[in-house]
Structures are given as structure tokens and as C-alpha cells.
């Protein structure tokens, strides 16, 4: 099920329910009451405060004894009282205040509670819209009449959610319905493409309940808060709550002394909201909708259009930058080993957990190097570690193996690519089967034991590899498959039609655009069929939908697009990696030109700098620019170290003019330029043929400036 916070459905309604202090079950025509303002959903043993008092008060009002009374402490007695209340009301007896329990206690609103066959009006329309959004649209549509068709749709929804198929809206069903995001209510609600429901700006309540499987703007908001606080979210703020986001949430919870659930309970939501307020509030820059709709896929969550007054952003190439108390994973293990190599003792060794021992070790290192003793890895500490680290080259890569995550893994992957090893998925920071296979390929080519694990010999070989043969084309069937997020065209239409034929509602209909709504529909289908819920069409999902693997759509033609100048000062090298898969369902829509950091970057044509991107912890694109032509065509430059003097937002440039410098910012394992071409501001085309046609990697002398 989707675990988004329920939407507050208010305004004019024909039917309502008394939620406070009324016995269950609910019958008849009743009115809506005002629920308390405290957030109680997610409370469990160990919680304290006003929200716990509200729960205890409501339990006692319902006739449930709470030994100790209303003391604001959620202990064993309160847990037992909650469990007793749940058992008496047909709710799963967990002892925790889930949404169904909160609704039954009158501490959360659900205007739909109590609806049954025979009711009519706006509330029934809201129910029917909600069922449709969940993939169980009643036959007859949104007519405001709770008849047999709506009863059947409710029963189908209940079965899909593991509830008793009563056909009426009891508390558990109301809770499940409240978690369904609806784009509008009533018969006049518009169904637009793949737009997600609008976020409730500044409200931490909308974050409660987010967990693996959730998608949308509130997930993106959590990811942005985490990234801004220095926690690594592999894949960036993509709005998809997967295992990697759950890992980042656990790191955040660990750093703040919260239970390590990996999901957003009420306490975690409150803490995230406090951090967000310190970061400058909930309002965040607009994010372009889709990789195929004109947004550079290396930057799905750009910052605002600002840089420092000198036109440059701080550049931190170290994978350690941003690590702090509570961080977990391969990056932390590499940091700990770097501290040990620098002569700093780390109690517990390189265990990958940034706890008190690691924080103390970082402070010791900072004290020894005359740095501010924060216990966090800021830019100065990262640079000091990089310059003072002993041991062999690439020593931070030693020990990486399947299951490792983070910037250090991305550094390994980029090193493999630079060494000529074909790596499906690219440098996405995830050490999976493709990376293990690439490591074994490299080890075999270097005469090392092919273990798939990075030992000291492999790390040293990556620093100065023996030249390898040209990479061979894939032979494992990558040419055909199923539609992926961000794709447009016939494969997407076939997928959407198959979902509709299977009874799944696709918001926006069969429009051939694989966005958030299509991903949500895929997830609903996977839930109903007992498949792994990912929102991606794997072989099992494709087979269940009756789809056959087909070739991906061809790239748009490069009609009218020309490059006057090669974008990078040599020496450099590049290959054709357009279309390679990336994390979060993305694909690589550019060409990567590998060059030394600081090499010049040139404008490829006359145009205007129409957008700036800045680096921040967790950014994919790092520092970058859009160079836009009069017809809307733009060229996207990413991973820059900074801008040239005099270049900023709105600057008009001419072909060959220096606009910046090669860098290693964002999700980058080695200095390079990521370069995309978007004809007339639309979907990206493969830039490789155009870049190859004017290959200037052999030219090392700077171009004469206009």
C-alpha cells in the first residue's frame, strides 16, 4: 500500500461522521468533528508528550482503562490499553497507534468513515474518486451514488489491501483510503497526465507514514532535507522511496537518537521538519518533471539559479565530504580507514558506522590539523584527509564488494569505466551484480584473481591499469526490454493499455508518457499480483501483463542542431554511453568527456546561459549550466568545477568562449564533463555523433578568445 500521509478532506460535504468519543461501529447520518492538532499516528512504546496524552485521554473516553492515567508516557500500560482497544474494534492489535486506530479514537479525520450502500452525495463522490485513484474505479464512474457497483469496488479494494471485504467503510478501510493520493475530488476533478498531488508546504504531517514503496513530492521533500543535512541519498531527490532512501532515513534516525525503522514516523517527521526549518523552510526550487521532458537526467533535483558572487561554488571531490554522525555504509568505512592510515585510532575499526568512536576520531584528526573540531567531515577536513592520507593509491576502495553503497562505490565504478571496462548502469553508487562482474573482468585483464571484491592489488591496478582491449558490445539482451521511467512512445502506450486492461487506473490515461502516475499504476498492479513492488517493469511484471520485450524507442533526430566548437580542452577521451541505465529508473542521456580537472570548457555555439546549477551534498549534476539557443535548443554542461569570470545567468556567449572548467562535482567519480543536447528544449538526443564529428581531444592549446 501507499504509505503517504492522508489528505485532509474538508470543505462542503453532505455526509460526515462524529469521530470523537463515539462508539463503534458508526451508523446513520452524523457530522464531522474537529480532530486534535497533535500528530498521533505512529506513536508507540517509548513516546512521550502531548500526543501521548491525547491518545490516553481518548482511550479512557472510550471506556478503556489506562493504568497510570493521562501521564503523557507511552509505556507498557498504555500499549496494553491500545491493544485492547484495537481488539475490540476489529483493528490489527499491534499496540501502536496506526492510522486506523487514530481514526477510531477520533484523533484523525476521515470523512469517508461509515459510508455504506444507499448513501449519496459529495462524500460518495470523494470515495469513488479515491477508489479510482487506487485502481478500483466503480462501474458507472463518479456519480455520487453508493450502489452495488461502488460496493463491489470497495470490496475489491479491501481484498487488495488484505481487509475483510465488507463493502462498507469501516475504520481500517477508511485508514487505507486515506493513504491514497487523489488528484482531485468530485465529478469535475481533472485527470491530468502524470502530475503528482501538490505538496502541503511546511507541514510535517504530510511526511508521516512514508516508507519503502512511497512516491511523490513528499518523498522528494524528505530526500532534499536529508541531502541538505549531509546524508547521502544515492540517486538524489527522485521522489521514489526505495531501499537507499530508507538507509538514509536510518542514518538520520541514528544521528538523532530515534528508533531505526527506516520509515518516517511522527517523531522522525517532526525532527525532519526542524532540520528543514534550519535549512530555510519547506519551500524548495521547482523541479522539472521528467528526464525525457527536457530536464538533464544528471540533475533531477537542481538547486536554485544562484552561485557565489565570484561565480564559483565550493568544490569537494572527496567521497567523504558531508559524512557525519549517523552516516552508514562504504563511504564511512573508507573514511575510518583513511583516519587509521593517518595515524588516528578508531575504536571498533572500519566498521562502516559513524558513531561516537568515529566522531571522536574525526575531532582528533581535526585538532591535529588545526581545523574546527566539529566531528563532521566538512570540505576542509575532506581536503586534509585527501592530502595527508597514507597508503597505496585508491586505498579507500579496498574492501568494496557486493552490497556496498555510496560515493566511494561511484568512484570505483568510474575508475573501471575509465580503465575501459563496460559497466551496465554506470557510476550509480550501487555495488550490484553488474559492478561485481565489471570488477572480475578488470581483475582478469590485469592478471589478478577474479574475486569481484576490491582488494589492495585491484585498487592499486585501478590507479595505473594495463591497457585493455576495446570494450565488447553487450550480448545479454539489453537491446530489448520493457518501458522505463521517463520514456515516451509505443512501449509506454502498450504498458499503459495492459494496465488498464488489467483493471488498473492510470491517471492521465494511455498517453505514452512513463511518469509518476504510470509508475504508481505499475506498483498497484504488482501489489495485487503479489509481485515485488518497485514501480519498474521487470520480466515477471511484464509477463503478468502479457507484454513481450521490445526494442526501446529510437532517439530523436538531430535535425538542425550543429556544434561549432568541441566543448572541452584536451587532452581528453570519450565514448558512446547514451542510453545506459542509471539509478532511480533513469537512463544516461549524454556523453561523458573525461579530462583533467581544471581544463577549459567552451561554448559549443552562440547563445545565452539560461540556467545555472550548483553543487550540494547528494547532487547528481553538481555545478553546471544550460547554454540555450534562440529556438529553445539547449546544451547541458554538468560536473563543472566553476564558471569562468564574467559568466553567469543571462550571459550571452559566442562559440569558442571559455564558460567554465572541468570538475568532479555532483555524482562523479572522476573529473569529466557530462554533456547533453536538447533540440528545441525537448527530449535529449544522442550527442555522441555530433561530438565525435568535431573531436578536439587532441588539441591541448587554449582556443583564441573572441
CORDAWO-V741758 format. One record per residue. PSI is psi in radians with two decimals (none if undefined). BURIAL is b if it has 16 or more other C-alpha atoms within 10 Angstrom, else e. D_CENTER is the distance of its C-alpha to the mean C-alpha in whole Angstrom. Layout:
PSI,BURIAL,D_CENTER + PSI,BURIAL,D_CENTER
This chain:
2.68,b,18 + 2.47,b,15 + 0.43,b,15 + 2.65,b,15 + 2.41,b,17 + 2.52,b,20 + 2.48,b,21 + 1.80,e,25 + 1.92,e,27 + -2.57,e,30 + -2.84,e,33 + 2.17,e,36 + 2.64,e,36 + -0.50,e,39 + 2.63,b,38 + -3.06,b,37 + 2.51,b,37 + 1.99,b,38 + -0.34,b,36 + 2.12,b,37 + 0.26,b,40 + 2.47,e,41 + 2.73,e,42 + 2.66,b,40 + 2.89,e,40 + 2.42,b,40 + 2.82,e,42 + -2.97,e,44 + 2.17,e,43 + 3.09,e,42 + 2.75,e,40 + 2.37,b,37 + 2.79,b,37 + 2.16,e,35 + 2.68,b,32 + 2.71,e,32 + -0.29,e,29 + 2.66,b,28 + 2.02,b,25 + -0.39,b,26 + 2.24,b,24 + -0.15,b,23 + 2.48,b,26 + 3.11,b,27 + 2.35,b,30 + -0.32,e,30 + 2.70,b,29 + 2.79,e,31 + -2.94,e,32 + -0.61,b,33 + -0.68,b,30 + -0.70,b,32 + -0.70,b,35 + -0.71,b,34 + -0.81,b,33 + -0.73,b,37 + -0.79,b,39 + -0.68,b,37 + -0.82,b,38 + -0.60,b,42 + -0.46,e,42 + 0.06,b,41 + 0.21,e,44 + 2.16,b,42 + 2.31,b,44 + 1.70,b,41 + 2.28,e,43 + -0.26,e,43 + -2.77,e,43 + 1.47,b,40 + -0.03,b,39 + 0.23,b,36 + 2.09,b,35 + 1.50,b,33 + -2.83,b,35 + -0.64,e,37 + -0.76,b,39 + -0.68,b,36 + -0.75,b,34 + -0.65,b,37 + -0.73,b,38 + -0.76,b,34 + -0.72,b,35 + -0.72,b,38 + -0.74,b,37 + -0.76,b,34 + -0.65,e,37 + -0.25,e,39 + 0.27,b,37 + 0.47,e,36 + 2.55,b,32 + 2.15,e,31 + 1.39,b,32 + -0.36,b,30 + -0.02,b,31 + 2.68,b,28 + 1.55,b,27 + -3.13,b,25 + -0.69,b,25 + -0.73,b,28 + -0.74,b,30 + -0.70,b,29 + -0.79,b,30 + -0.56,b,33 + -0.13,b,34 + 0.28,b,34 + -0.06,b,31 + 2.55,b,28 + 2.54,b,29 + 1.67,b,29 + -0.29,b,32 + -0.28,b,31 + 2.28,b,33 + -0.19,b,36 + 2.46,b,36 + 3.04,b,38 + 2.33,b,40 + -0.40,e,43 + 2.69,b,41 + 2.79,b,40 + -2.92,e,39 + -0.63,b,35 + -0.64,b,34 + -0.66,b,34 + -0.74,b,33 + -0.77,b,30 + -0.80,b,30 + -0.69,b,30 + -0.71,b,27 + -0.74,b,25 + -0.73,b,26 + -0.73,b,26 + -0.47,b,22 + 0.01,b,22 + 0.29,b,24 + 0.98,b,27 + 2.28,b,29 + 2.52,b,33 + 2.29,e,35 + -0.23,e,37 + -2.74,e,34 + 1.51,b,33 + -0.04,b,37 + 0.18,b,37 + 2.08,b,39 + 1.50,b,38 + -2.88,b,40 + -0.63,e,40 + -0.71,b,37 + -0.66,b,35 + -0.75,b,36 + -0.73,b,35 + -0.71,b,32 + -0.77,b,32 + -0.73,b,33 + -0.74,b,31 + -0.76,b,28 + -0.75,b,29 + -0.76,e,30 + -0.49,b,26 + 0.15,b,25 + 0.44,e,28 + 2.87,e,30 + 2.20,b,34 + 1.26,b,34 + -0.43,b,37 + -0.07,b,36 + 2.86,b,36 + 1.63,b,33 + -3.08,b,34 + -0.69,b,31 + -0.69,b,29 + -0.70,b,29 + -0.70,b,28 + -0.76,b,25 + -0.72,b,24 + -0.62,b,24 + -0.39,b,23 + -0.02,b,19 + 2.14,b,19 + 2.18,b,18 + 2.32,b,21 + -0.26,b,21 + 2.98,e,25 + 2.68,b,28 + 2.92,b,31 + -0.32,e,33 + 0.13,e,32 + 2.39,e,28 + 2.48,e,27 + 1.76,e,25 + 2.67,e,23 + -2.15,b,20 + 0.42,b,17 + 2.39,b,16 + 2.74,b,14 + 2.61,e,17 + 2.47,e,17 + 2.65,b,16 + 1.66,e,18 + 2.30,e,18 + 0.03,e,19 + 2.09,e,19 + -0.29,b,18 + -0.55,b,19 + -0.16,b,17 + -0.39,b,14 + 2.29,b,17 + -0.15,b,16 + 2.39,b,12 + -3.14,b,12 + 2.23,b,11 + -0.37,b,11 + 2.63,b,10 + 2.88,b,8 + -3.04,b,9 + -0.51,b,10 + -0.58,b,10 + -0.77,b,7 + -0.67,b,6 + -0.80,b,9 + -0.79,b,9 + -0.68,b,6 + -0.72,b,9 + -0.79,b,12 + -0.79,b,11 + -0.77,b,11 + -0.46,b,14 + -0.01,b,15 + 0.16,b,15 + 2.35,b,13 + 2.16,b,11 + 1.69,b,7 + 2.20,b,8 + -0.18,b,6 + -2.94,b,5 + 1.39,b,4 + 0.01,b,3 + 0.19,b,4 + 2.08,b,4 + 1.57,b,6 + -2.91,b,7 + -0.56,e,10 + -0.66,b,8 + -0.69,b,6 + -0.67,b,10 + -0.74,b,12 + -0.67,b,10 + -0.71,b,12 + -0.72,b,15 + -0.77,b,15 + -0.77,b,15 + -0.73,b,18 + -0.71,b,20 + -0.39,b,20 + 0.25,e,21 + 0.53,e,24 + 2.77,e,22 + 2.40,e,22 + 1.26,b,19 + -0.47,e,18 + -0.06,b,14 + 2.92,b,14 + 1.70,b,14 + -3.09,b,18 + -0.74,b,20 + -0.73,b,21 + -0.70,b,18 + -0.75,b,17 + -0.75,b,20 + -0.73,b,19 + -0.71,b,16 + -0.65,b,18 + -0.76,e,21 + -0.73,b,18 + -0.71,b,17 + -0.67,e,21 + -0.47,e,22 + -0.16,e,19 + 0.27,e,21 + 3.05,e,20 + -0.34,b,17 + 2.16,e,18 + 2.80,e,15 + 2.64,e,16 + 2.59,e,16 + 2.22,b,13 + 2.61,e,14 + -0.81,b,14 + 2.48,b,13 + -0.62,b,14 + -0.05,b,17 + 0.30,b,18 + -0.09,b,19 + 2.26,b,16 + 2.22,b,16 + -0.23,b,13 + -0.02,b,13 + 1.24,b,12 + -0.23,b,9 + 1.19,b,9 + 2.80,b,13 + -2.92,b,15 + 3.12,e,19 + 0.87,e,22 + 2.55,e,23 + 3.09,b,24 + 2.88,e,27 + -0.52,e,31 + 0.08,e,32 + 0.11,b,29 + 2.66,b,27 + 2.71,b,24 + 2.47,e,24 + 2.15,b,23 + 1.89,b,22 + -0.24,b,22 + 2.39,b,22 + -0.18,b,19 + -0.35,b,21 + 2.28,b,20 + -0.22,b,18 + 2.53,b,19 + 3.13,b,20 + 2.22,b,22 + -0.30,b,19 + 2.63,b,17 + 2.75,b,17 + -2.91,b,18 + -0.63,b,19 + -0.69,b,19 + -0.73,b,21 + -0.73,b,23 + -0.69,b,24 + -0.82,b,25 + -0.70,b,27 + -0.63,b,29 + -0.68,b,29 + -0.76,b,31 + -0.76,b,33 + -0.49,b,34 + 0.10,e,35 + 0.24,e,37 + 2.15,b,35 + 2.36,b,35 + 1.89,b,32 + 2.24,e,33 + -0.21,e,32 + -2.86,e,31 + 1.32,b,28 + -0.03,b,26 + 0.13,b,22 + 2.10,b,22 + 1.48,b,23 + -2.82,b,25 + -0.66,e,28 + -0.74,b,30 + -0.69,b,28 + -0.73,b,27 + -0.69,b,31 + -0.70,b,31 + -0.75,b,29 + -0.67,b,32 + -0.74,b,34 + -0.77,b,33 + -0.71,b,33 + -0.71,e,36 + -0.36,e,38 + 0.34,e,36 + 0.71,e,37 + 2.81,e,33 + 2.26,e,32 + 1.33,b,32 + -0.39,e,28 + 0.03,b,27 + 2.78,b,24 + 1.58,b,23 + -3.09,b,24 + -0.72,b,24 + -0.71,e,28 + -0.71,b,28 + -0.77,b,25 + -0.69,b,28 + -0.69,e,31 + -0.72,b,30 + -0.66,e,29 + -0.38,e,33 + -0.08,e,34 + 2.28,b,33 + -2.96,e,35 + -3.08,e,35 + 2.84,e,35 + 2.53,e,32 + 0.46,b,29 + -0.44,b,30 + -0.26,b,26 + -0.29,b,25 + 2.29,b,28 + -0.18,b,27 + 2.42,b,23 + 3.12,b,23 + 2.29,b,21 + -0.31,e,18 + 2.63,b,18 + 2.75,b,15 + -3.03,b,14 + -0.57,b,16 + -0.67,b,19 + -0.73,b,18 + -0.64,b,17 + -0.75,b,20 + -0.84,b,22 + -0.72,b,21 + -0.62,b,22 + -0.68,b,25 + -0.78,b,25 + -0.76,b,25 + -0.49,b,27 + -0.02,b,30 + 0.23,b,30 + 2.26,b,28 + 2.18,b,26 + 1.85,b,22 + 2.29,b,20 + -0.35,b,17 + -2.84,b,18 + 1.31,b,16 + 0.03,b,13 + 0.20,b,14 + 2.06,b,14 + 1.54,b,18 + -2.86,e,18 + -0.66,e,21 + -0.71,b,21 + -0.71,b,21 + -0.72,b,24 + -0.71,b,26 + -0.69,b,26 + -0.76,b,27 + -0.69,b,30 + -0.80,b,31 + -0.78,b,31 + -0.74,b,33 + -0.77,e,35 + -0.46,b,36 + 0.10,b,36 + 0.43,e,39 + 2.87,e,37 + 2.23,e,36 + 1.39,b,33 + -0.39,b,31 + 0.02,b,28 + 2.45,b,27 + 1.81,b,28 + -3.09,b,31 + -0.68,b,33 + -0.69,e,35 + -0.74,b,32 + -0.73,b,30 + -0.69,b,33 + -0.58,b,34 + -0.47,b,30 + -0.54,e,32 + 1.27,e,35 + 2.63,b,34 + 2.31,e,37 + 2.39,e,37 + 2.82,e,35 + 2.81,e,36 + 2.41,e,34 + 2.50,e,31 + 2.63,e,32 + 2.66,e,30 + 2.57,e,28 + 0.33,e,30 + 0.38,e,28 + 0.32,e,28 + -0.28,e,24 + -0.45,e,26 + 2.77,e,26 + -2.57,b,23 + 2.87,b,21 + 2.56,b,19 + 2.81,b,16 + 2.34,b,13 + -0.19,b,14 + 2.66,b,18 + 2.62,b,21 + -2.83,e,24 + -0.62,b,26 + -0.66,b,24 + -0.75,b,22 + -0.72,b,25 + -0.72,b,26 + -0.86,b,23 + -0.71,b,23 + -0.68,b,27 + -0.65,b,27 + -0.79,b,24 + -0.76,b,27 + -0.47,e,29 + 0.08,e,28 + 0.25,e,28 + 2.26,b,24 + 2.27,b,24 + 1.86,b,21 + 2.23,b,21 + -0.23,b,23 + -2.87,b,25 + 1.40,b,25 + -0.02,b,24 + 0.26,b,23 + 1.97,b,20 + 1.60,b,16 + -2.71,b,14 + -0.67,b,12 + -0.71,b,16 + -0.71,b,16 + -0.71,b,13 + -0.68,b,14 + -0.70,b,18 + -0.75,b,17 + -0.72,b,16 + -0.73,b,19 + -0.77,b,21 + -0.67,b,20 + -0.82,b,20 + -0.58,b,24 + 0.06,e,25 + 0.45,e,24 + 2.88,e,21 + 2.18,e,18 + 1.82,b,15 + -0.36,b,13 + 0.01,b,13 + 2.58,b,14 + 1.67,b,18 + -3.05,b,19 + -0.72,e,23 + -0.73,e,24 + -0.74,b,22 + -0.74,b,24 + -0.72,e,27 + -0.52,e,27 + -0.11,b,26 + 0.42,e,29 + 2.54,b,27 + 2.48,e,29 + 2.36,b,27 + 2.96,e,27 + 2.56,e,27 + 2.80,b,24 + 2.59,e,25 + 2.68,e,27 + 2.62,e,26 + 2.65,e,27 + 2.62,e,31 + 0.62,b,31 + 2.20,e,34 + -0.11,e,35 + 2.22,b,33 + 2.63,e,35 + 2.20,b,34 + -0.46,b,37 + 2.48,b,36 + 2.41,b,34 + -0.22,b,31 + 2.44,b,31 + 2.32,b,34 + 2.98,b,35 + 2.62,e,35 + 3.03,b,32 + 2.77,b,31 + 2.84,b,29 + 3.13,e,28 + 1.73,b,27 + 0.29,b,23 + 2.32,b,22 + -0.09,b,20 + 2.48,b,19 + 2.60,b,16 + 2.98,b,13 + 2.78,b,9 + 0.31,b,7 + 0.08,e,10 + 2.94,b,11 + 2.78,b,15 + 2.09,b,17 + 0.41,b,19 + -2.96,b,21 + 2.42,b,23 + 2.05,b,23 + 1.91,b,26 + 2.20,b,27 + 2.78,b,29 + 2.53,b,31 + 2.37,b,29 + -0.23,b,31 + 2.67,b,32 + 2.56,b,33 + 2.31,b,30 + 2.61,b,32 + 2.26,b,32 + -0.20,b,32 + 2.95,b,34 + 2.35,b,35 + -2.82,b,33 + 2.45,b,31 + 1.84,b,28 + -0.24,b,26 + 2.51,b,23 + 2.54,b,22 + 2.50,b,19 + 2.68,b,19 + 2.53,b,17 + 2.80,b,15 + 2.16,b,14 + -0.11,b,11 + 2.52,b,11 + -0.78,b,11 + -0.44,b,15 + -2.55,b,16 + 2.41,b,20 + 3.04,b,21 + 2.77,b,23 + 2.26,b,23 + 1.96,b,27 + 2.46,b,28 + 3.01,b,31 + -0.53,e,34 + 0.12,e,32 + -0.29,e,29 + 2.37,b,28 + 2.71,b,26 + 2.26,b,25 + 2.17,b,22 + 2.24,b,22 + 2.86,b,20 + 0.39,b,20 + 2.65,b,23 + -0.43,b,25 + 3.10,b,26 + 2.70,b,28 + 2.70,b,32 + 2.36,e,34 + -0.03,e,35 + 2.22,b,32 + -3.00,b,29 + 2.20,b,28 + -0.07,e,31 + 2.32,e,33 + 2.28,e,35 + 2.84,b,35 + 2.76,b,37 + 2.30,b,36 + -0.18,b,37 + 2.46,b,36 + 2.15,b,34 + -0.23,b,31 + -2.81,b,29 + 2.53,b,29 + 2.39,b,27 + -2.95,b,24 + 0.58,b,22 + 2.86,b,19 + -2.66,b,15 + 1.35,b,14 + 2.34,b,18 + -0.17,b,20 + 2.67,b,23 + 2.24,b,25 + 2.91,b,24 + 2.17,b,24 + 2.15,b,21 + 2.18,b,23 + 2.72,b,22 + 2.21,b,25 + 1.62,b,24 + 2.25,b,27 + 0.49,b,28 + 0.19,b,25 + -2.59,b,23 + 2.65,b,21 + 2.60,b,22 + 2.89,b,25 + 1.99,b,25 + -0.20,b,27 + -0.86,b,28 + -0.69,e,32 + -0.69,b,32 + -0.70,b,31 + -0.60,e,33 + -0.41,e,36 + 0.55,e,37 + 2.05,b,36 + 0.40,b,37 + -0.36,b,35 + -0.18,e,39 + 1.94,e,40 + -0.35,e,39 + 2.39,e,42 + 2.53,e,40 + 2.52,e,40 + 2.38,e,43 + 2.43,e,42 + none,e,43
